[in-house]
């Protein structure tokens, strides 16, 4: 590619914050919940690069033509690949795209097409804009995407803190998970945490229904705890994991949880699930506790059942469908909480907000 710099390029990252940064000189944007993607275009040649520097093009073939049609002839943009469905972002639909079969990817591309939301420009023609201030890069991006049409979008942005705070509350119902703040005088710093992200965080009491060993091997350290919540019919659903433990705590948990391993599978609510998974693996595409990782096909995600007698309070940012979107943060054990109190109805529900209104903003 004849560009000011060659791919791959490490994306600029964000450091977490509990609130919007104070003072003037900030640009605020919604935090999109999708796959981070840098797009390189040189004429008819395009490349979509993931956060971990790998190509994403084969998973989103429907974006190639719109990118060639709407982006400048030679450019590098930063943004996010998202899928919007039913008025909200659908991260699970994105995960399904990471599939080895091209025929399956093409089918999903037709059924649930992806969009690209751009929020920064790193290069235009022969110009390397990474050392230009954010305010200039935003103005250049707005100019080149002034006529953008779906599935290509320009992210909303504002310097108004009041409006940014409003976005933080309102946009969550559309599946966005916070607000990103960038210095207007800041340069693009690949691989550096030069932005600030403010995300929603809440707590929930969950059943600890199992665990995974650390990659060091069985009997060494606990890798993560498997969490469950009961629905209105009393069925225990696997909702995610928590793995925020120190090395010493991981070792101590091996002995601490040992009594709960005795006869755990005999009456475990996921007993049939576990037995079926041993035979079928993840062939069905369901989110099983023991399914292999879509990102690393060789990663061992097998799990050990525990008798469902312990309750853990965990912090989470938001729910995606019926699961926690990211790994949760362990807060404390709740010996005062009965298992049957760990229900979905304890969770906050964001008010729905039509994603189309954000795209049109």
DATAUR-V782619 format. One record per backbone hydrogen bond with DSSP energy under -1.0 kcal/mol. CO is the residue of the C=O (numbers start at 1). NH is the residue of the N-H. E is the energy in kcal/mol with one decimal. If there is no record, write none. Layout:
co = (CO | CO)
nh = (NH | NH)
e = (E | E)
//
This chain:
co = (1 | 11 | 13 | 15 | 25 | 27 | 28 | 29 | 31 | 35 | 37 | 38 | 39 | 40 | 41 | 42 | 45 | 47 | 48 | 49 | 50 | 54 | 56 | 57 | 60 | 63 | 64 | 65 | 66 | 67 | 73 | 74 | 75 | 76 | 76 | 77 | 78 | 78 | 79 | 80 | 81 | 82 | 83 | 88 | 91 | 92 | 94 | 95 | 97 | 101 | 102 | 103 | 104 | 105 | 106 | 107 | 108 | 115 | 116 | 117 | 118 | 120 | 122 | 123 | 124 | 127 | 129 | 130 | 133 | 134 | 135 | 136 | 137 | 138 | 139 | 140 | 141 | 145 | 149 | 151 | 153 | 158 | 160 | 161 | 162 | 163 | 164 | 165 | 166 | 167 | 171 | 171 | 172 | 174 | 178 | 179 | 180 | 181 | 182 | 183 | 184 | 186 | 189 | 192 | 192 | 195 | 196 | 197 | 198 | 202 | 204 | 206 | 207 | 209 | 210 | 211 | 212 | 212 | 214 | 217 | 221 | 224 | 225 | 226 | 227 | 228 | 229 | 230 | 231 | 235 | 237 | 239 | 240 | 241 | 242 | 243 | 246 | 247 | 248 | 249 | 250 | 252 | 253 | 257 | 258 | 260 | 261 | 268 | 270 | 271 | 272 | 273 | 274 | 276 | 277 | 280 | 282 | 286 | 288 | 296 | 304 | 307 | 310 | 311 | 312 | 313 | 313 | 314 | 315 | 316 | 318 | 320 | 323 | 329 | 332 | 334 | 338 | 339 | 341 | 342 | 343 | 344 | 354 | 355 | 356)
nh = (3 | 191 | 195 | 197 | 184 | 182 | 158 | 180 | 177 | 81 | 79 | 49 | 77 | 47 | 75 | 45 | 42 | 40 | 56 | 38 | 53 | 50 | 59 | 60 | 63 | 67 | 68 | 69 | 70 | 71 | 43 | 125 | 41 | 122 | 123 | 39 | 119 | 120 | 37 | 117 | 35 | 115 | 90 | 85 | 95 | 96 | 97 | 98 | 99 | 105 | 106 | 107 | 108 | 109 | 110 | 111 | 112 | 82 | 153 | 80 | 155 | 78 | 129 | 76 | 127 | 124 | 132 | 188 | 137 | 138 | 139 | 140 | 141 | 142 | 143 | 144 | 145 | 148 | 152 | 116 | 118 | 28 | 164 | 165 | 166 | 167 | 168 | 169 | 170 | 171 | 174 | 176 | 175 | 89 | 31 | 198 | 29 | 196 | 27 | 186 | 135 | 134 | 192 | 13 | 194 | 15 | 181 | 17 | 179 | 316 | 314 | 312 | 228 | 306 | 226 | 304 | 223 | 224 | 217 | 220 | 214 | 212 | 242 | 209 | 239 | 207 | 237 | 344 | 234 | 231 | 229 | 324 | 227 | 328 | 225 | 245 | 250 | 251 | 252 | 253 | 222 | 256 | 257 | 260 | 261 | 307 | 264 | 271 | 274 | 275 | 276 | 277 | 278 | 280 | 281 | 283 | 285 | 288 | 291 | 299 | 211 | 309 | 208 | 334 | 206 | 331 | 332 | 204 | 329 | 202 | 325 | 323 | 320 | 315 | 313 | 337 | 341 | 342 | 343 | 230 | 346 | 347 | 357 | 359 | 360)
e = (-1.5 | -1.4 | -1.8 | -2.4 | -2.6 | -2.7 | -2.1 | -3.1 | -1.7 | -3.0 | -1.3 | -3.4 | -2.5 | -2.2 | -2.0 | -1.8 | -2.8 | -2.8 | -3.1 | -2.4 | -1.8 | -3.4 | -1.6 | -1.1 | -1.7 | -2.2 | -2.0 | -2.3 | -2.1 | -2.0 | -2.8 | -3.0 | -2.7 | -3.0 | -1.4 | -2.4 | -2.8 | -1.5 | -2.6 | -2.9 | -2.6 | -3.1 | -3.1 | -3.1 | -2.1 | -1.7 | -1.3 | -1.4 | -2.6 | -1.9 | -2.5 | -1.9 | -2.3 | -2.4 | -1.6 | -1.9 | -3.4 | -2.3 | -2.7 | -2.3 | -2.6 | -2.4 | -2.6 | -1.9 | -2.7 | -1.6 | -1.6 | -2.8 | -2.2 | -2.8 | -1.8 | -2.4 | -2.4 | -2.6 | -1.7 | -2.1 | -1.8 | -1.7 | -2.3 | -2.9 | -3.0 | -3.4 | -2.3 | -2.5 | -1.8 | -2.5 | -2.1 | -1.2 | -2.9 | -2.5 | -1.8 | -1.4 | -2.2 | -2.2 | -2.7 | -3.0 | -2.5 | -2.5 | -3.1 | -1.5 | -2.7 | -1.4 | -2.0 | -2.8 | -1.8 | -2.8 | -3.3 | -2.0 | -2.1 | -3.3 | -2.6 | -2.6 | -2.0 | -2.0 | -2.6 | -3.2 | -3.0 | -1.5 | -2.3 | -1.6 | -2.9 | -2.5 | -1.6 | -2.0 | -2.1 | -2.4 | -3.1 | -2.0 | -1.8 | -2.0 | -1.7 | -3.1 | -2.7 | -2.6 | -2.6 | -1.8 | -2.3 | -1.5 | -2.1 | -2.1 | -1.4 | -2.2 | -2.5 | -1.0 | -1.6 | -2.7 | -1.6 | -1.8 | -2.8 | -2.4 | -2.7 | -2.6 | -1.5 | -3.2 | -2.2 | -1.7 | -1.4 | -1.6 | -1.4 | -2.0 | -2.2 | -2.2 | -2.2 | -2.8 | -2.9 | -2.7 | -1.4 | -2.3 | -2.3 | -3.6 | -2.4 | -1.5 | -3.6 | -2.8 | -3.2 | -1.7 | -1.7 | -2.1 | -1.8 | -3.0 | -1.4 | -2.3 | -1.2 | -2.3 | -1.9)
//
